[in-house]
Amino acid sequence: MKKYLLAASLGASQIALAHPGHDHQHWAAEPIHILTAIAITAVIGTAFYIARKQKAKNHD
């Protein structure tokens, strides 16, 4: 499983790095970057919350 996750993350990072980019001077660039960071943080936080909840459930 870890090998597949590693392969997927390496493949996805190459795709992300290969995109042509976007205009950082546009007025919406800053809010979009902040909202993206908040969304990523929320997904990671939710994953940790669910993992801890599952771990606590399995210990009972």
PyMOL CGO cylinders between C-alpha atoms (Angstrom):
from pymol import cmd
from pymol.cgo import CYLINDER

trace = [
    CYLINDER, 0.00, 0.00, 0.00, 2.79, 2.42, 0.89, 0.3, 1, 1, 1, 1, 1, 1,
    CYLINDER, 2.79, 2.42, 0.89, 4.45, 1.80, -2.47, 0.3, 1, 1, 1, 1, 1, 1,
    CYLINDER, 4.45, 1.80, -2.47, 1.26, 2.76, -4.32, 0.3, 1, 1, 1, 1, 1, 1,
    CYLINDER, 1.26, 2.76, -4.32, 0.84, 5.89, -2.21, 0.3, 1, 1, 1, 1, 1, 1,
    CYLINDER, 0.84, 5.89, -2.21, 4.45, 6.89, -2.87, 0.3, 1, 1, 1, 1, 1, 1,
    CYLINDER, 4.45, 6.89, -2.87, 4.09, 6.26, -6.60, 0.3, 1, 1, 1, 1, 1, 1,
    CYLINDER, 4.09, 6.26, -6.60, 0.85, 8.27, -6.75, 0.3, 1, 1, 1, 1, 1, 1,
    CYLINDER, 0.85, 8.27, -6.75, 2.32, 11.20, -4.85, 0.3, 1, 1, 1, 1, 1, 1,
    CYLINDER, 2.32, 11.20, -4.85, 5.43, 11.28, -7.03, 0.3, 1, 1, 1, 1, 1, 1,
    CYLINDER, 5.43, 11.28, -7.03, 3.31, 11.14, -10.17, 0.3, 1, 1, 1, 1, 1, 1,
    CYLINDER, 3.31, 11.14, -10.17, 0.97, 13.87, -8.96, 0.3, 1, 1, 1, 1, 1, 1,
    CYLINDER, 0.97, 13.87, -8.96, 3.81, 16.15, -7.98, 0.3, 1, 1, 1, 1, 1, 1,
    CYLINDER, 3.81, 16.15, -7.98, 5.30, 15.95, -11.48, 0.3, 1, 1, 1, 1, 1, 1,
    CYLINDER, 5.30, 15.95, -11.48, 1.96, 16.92, -12.99, 0.3, 1, 1, 1, 1, 1, 1,
    CYLINDER, 1.96, 16.92, -12.99, 1.62, 19.85, -10.59, 0.3, 1, 1, 1, 1, 1, 1,
    CYLINDER, 1.62, 19.85, -10.59, 5.12, 21.10, -11.33, 0.3, 1, 1, 1, 1, 1, 1,
    CYLINDER, 5.12, 21.10, -11.33, 4.62, 20.84, -15.08, 0.3, 1, 1, 1, 1, 1, 1,
    CYLINDER, 4.62, 20.84, -15.08, 1.61, 23.18, -15.35, 0.3, 1, 1, 1, 1, 1, 1,
    CYLINDER, 1.61, 23.18, -15.35, 2.20, 26.50, -17.13, 0.3, 1, 1, 1, 1, 1, 1,
    CYLINDER, 2.20, 26.50, -17.13, 1.28, 28.63, -14.12, 0.3, 1, 1, 1, 1, 1, 1,
    CYLINDER, 1.28, 28.63, -14.12, -1.05, 31.56, -13.65, 0.3, 1, 1, 1, 1, 1, 1,
    CYLINDER, -1.05, 31.56, -13.65, -1.05, 35.31, -13.17, 0.3, 1, 1, 1, 1, 1, 1,
    CYLINDER, -1.05, 35.31, -13.17, 0.07, 36.21, -9.64, 0.3, 1, 1, 1, 1, 1, 1,
    CYLINDER, 0.07, 36.21, -9.64, -0.69, 39.88, -10.29, 0.3, 1, 1, 1, 1, 1, 1,
    CYLINDER, -0.69, 39.88, -10.29, -4.44, 39.29, -10.63, 0.3, 1, 1, 1, 1, 1, 1,
    CYLINDER, -4.44, 39.29, -10.63, -6.51, 40.64, -7.73, 0.3, 1, 1, 1, 1, 1, 1,
    CYLINDER, -6.51, 40.64, -7.73, -7.94, 37.18, -6.97, 0.3, 1, 1, 1, 1, 1, 1,
    CYLINDER, -7.94, 37.18, -6.97, -4.58, 35.40, -6.79, 0.3, 1, 1, 1, 1, 1, 1,
    CYLINDER, -4.58, 35.40, -6.79, -4.00, 36.07, -3.07, 0.3, 1, 1, 1, 1, 1, 1,
    CYLINDER, -4.00, 36.07, -3.07, -7.48, 34.98, -1.88, 0.3, 1, 1, 1, 1, 1, 1,
    CYLINDER, -7.48, 34.98, -1.88, -7.33, 31.87, -4.04, 0.3, 1, 1, 1, 1, 1, 1,
    CYLINDER, -7.33, 31.87, -4.04, -3.97, 30.87, -2.56, 0.3, 1, 1, 1, 1, 1, 1,
    CYLINDER, -3.97, 30.87, -2.56, -5.23, 31.46, 0.98, 0.3, 1, 1, 1, 1, 1, 1,
    CYLINDER, -5.23, 31.46, 0.98, -8.43, 29.49, 0.35, 0.3, 1, 1, 1, 1, 1, 1,
    CYLINDER, -8.43, 29.49, 0.35, -6.42, 26.66, -1.16, 0.3, 1, 1, 1, 1, 1, 1,
    CYLINDER, -6.42, 26.66, -1.16, -4.15, 26.54, 1.90, 0.3, 1, 1, 1, 1, 1, 1,
    CYLINDER, -4.15, 26.54, 1.90, -7.20, 26.53, 4.20, 0.3, 1, 1, 1, 1, 1, 1,
    CYLINDER, -7.20, 26.53, 4.20, -8.79, 23.71, 2.20, 0.3, 1, 1, 1, 1, 1, 1,
    CYLINDER, -8.79, 23.71, 2.20, -5.62, 21.60, 2.32, 0.3, 1, 1, 1, 1, 1, 1,
    CYLINDER, -5.62, 21.60, 2.32, -5.31, 22.22, 6.06, 0.3, 1, 1, 1, 1, 1, 1,
    CYLINDER, -5.31, 22.22, 6.06, -8.95, 21.23, 6.57, 0.3, 1, 1, 1, 1, 1, 1,
    CYLINDER, -8.95, 21.23, 6.57, -8.49, 17.97, 4.64, 0.3, 1, 1, 1, 1, 1, 1,
    CYLINDER, -8.49, 17.97, 4.64, -5.36, 17.09, 6.63, 0.3, 1, 1, 1, 1, 1, 1,
    CYLINDER, -5.36, 17.09, 6.63, -7.08, 17.98, 9.90, 0.3, 1, 1, 1, 1, 1, 1,
    CYLINDER, -7.08, 17.98, 9.90, -10.10, 15.88, 9.02, 0.3, 1, 1, 1, 1, 1, 1,
    CYLINDER, -10.10, 15.88, 9.02, -7.87, 12.93, 8.14, 0.3, 1, 1, 1, 1, 1, 1,
    CYLINDER, -7.87, 12.93, 8.14, -6.07, 13.17, 11.50, 0.3, 1, 1, 1, 1, 1, 1,
    CYLINDER, -6.07, 13.17, 11.50, -9.39, 13.49, 13.34, 0.3, 1, 1, 1, 1, 1, 1,
    CYLINDER, -9.39, 13.49, 13.34, -10.84, 10.42, 11.64, 0.3, 1, 1, 1, 1, 1, 1,
    CYLINDER, -10.84, 10.42, 11.64, -7.63, 8.43, 12.19, 0.3, 1, 1, 1, 1, 1, 1,
    CYLINDER, -7.63, 8.43, 12.19, -7.61, 9.27, 15.91, 0.3, 1, 1, 1, 1, 1, 1,
    CYLINDER, -7.61, 9.27, 15.91, -11.31, 8.45, 16.20, 0.3, 1, 1, 1, 1, 1, 1,
    CYLINDER, -11.31, 8.45, 16.20, -10.78, 5.08, 14.49, 0.3, 1, 1, 1, 1, 1, 1,
    CYLINDER, -10.78, 5.08, 14.49, -7.77, 4.33, 16.69, 0.3, 1, 1, 1, 1, 1, 1,
    CYLINDER, -7.77, 4.33, 16.69, -9.76, 5.12, 19.85, 0.3, 1, 1, 1, 1, 1, 1,
    CYLINDER, -9.76, 5.12, 19.85, -12.66, 2.99, 18.60, 0.3, 1, 1, 1, 1, 1, 1,
    CYLINDER, -12.66, 2.99, 18.60, -10.36, 0.01, 17.97, 0.3, 1, 1, 1, 1, 1, 1,
    CYLINDER, -10.36, 0.01, 17.97, -8.90, 0.22, 21.48, 0.3, 1, 1, 1, 1, 1, 1,
    CYLINDER, -8.90, 0.22, 21.48, -12.34, -0.18, 23.10, 0.3, 1, 1, 1, 1, 1, 1,
]
cmd.load_cgo(trace, "trace")
